[in-house]
Amino acid sequence: MQVAIIGLGLIGGSIGLALKQKNEPGWEIVGYARRRETAAAALSLGAIDRAETNLKNTVKGAEIVIIATPVLTIKEIFSQIAPHLLHSCIVTDTASTKFQVMKWAHEILPPTVYFIGGHPMAGKEIYGIQAAEAGLFQGCVYCLSPAEKTPPEARDKVINMIKRLGATPVLIDPQEHDDLVAGISHLPLLLSAALISTTTKDPSWDKMSRLAASGYRDLTRLASGNPEVSAHICFTNSEAILRWIDKFKQELDKYRQLVNARDTKLQEVLTEANKARQEWLQEW
């Protein structure tokens, strides 16, 4: 089994490490990166068996191709690898948005290739190959959106690979995926960045920063993520994200009114939020 990983950052590198850790006999992990130093680092870390900086050589002979790059680069990657993919090759990705990627796959990839959209619900606030770790996906949900006419054997091959990562595969419609993750992933990303922008631009930031502690650190963690990846997410899921921003603004305005009026109902609202979070944590 030859597996090609295109993109050797946090996600691609972690997939490589996890698969290599399983030490499956007969498996070869080939990794592609634009920068030679990234490919060399992935090789030295043991995330891949062979490093490539040429896409054609990367996918040549691969039974599974995993694209782990910022989402807006995927369309061009499809175009470049399409002529060189094996008949019945399975292509999958790790992008945080699925509908647009599925559309590109349908338009660009040959009909002899099977595409299964993927999105691991895991990550870190830091990025790059040095941040990769074999246990990143342990216990996480891994969303899968098989394209129409994907045969069961191709779907099962990807499901089995995801299980080797330690993740739990969940089949989901791509549009539903984008609507849901806009609320629990993309909105928090923007809230985190907006909080950083609001506070650090304030004239009192020099003094304020000395007081900032764990609460501020936890709420702003997502702002440390890869800016290119984050921007691409927003550009390919803008409608859903805007709906969630509007919902959040309405909710925040309710909180503002309660604070402004010093309304005792504020404690009830905070209690409801506390209870809702505790219930989620118990299920998680």
JOQUI-V771388 format. One record per backbone hydrogen bond with DSSP energy under -1.0 kcal/mol. CO is the residue of the C=O (numbers start at 0). NH is the residue of the N-H. If there is no record, write none. Layout:
CO&NH  CO&NH
This chain:
0&27  1&62  1&63  2&29  3&65  4&31  5&67  8&12  9&13  10&14  11&15  12&16  13&17  14&18  15&19  16&20  17&21  23&26  27&2  28&48  28&49  29&4  30&51  31&6  34&38  35&39  36&40  37&41  38&42  39&43  40&44  41&46  49&30  51&32  53&57  54&58  55&59  58&61  62&89  63&3  64&91  65&5  66&93  69&72  70&73  72&76  73&77  74&78  75&79  76&80  77&81  80&83  85&88  88&113  89&64  90&115  91&66  97&101  98&102  99&103  100&104  101&105  102&106  103&107  104&108  109&112  111&87  113&90  114&146  116&144  118&142  119&121  127&130  128&131  132&135  134&137  136&139  139&167  140&120  141&169  142&118  143&171  144&116  146&149  150&154  151&155  152&156  153&157  154&158  155&159  156&160  157&161  158&162  159&163  161&166  162&165  165&138  167&141  169&143  172&176  173&177  174&178  175&179  176&180  177&181  179&183  180&184  180&185  181&186  184&188  185&189  186&190  187&191  188&192  189&193  190&194  191&195  192&196  193&197  194&198  195&199  196&200  201&204  203&207  204&208  207&210  207&211  212&216  213&217  214&218  215&219  219&222  220&223  221&224  225&229  226&230  227&231  228&232  229&233  230&234  231&235  236&240  237&241  238&242  239&243  240&244  241&245  242&246  243&247  244&248  245&249  246&250  247&251  248&252  249&253  250&254  251&255  252&256  253&257  254&258  255&259  256&260  257&262  262&265  263&266  264&268  265&269  266&270  267&271  268&272  269&273  270&274  271&275  272&276  273&277  274&278  275&279  276&280  277&281  278&282  279&283
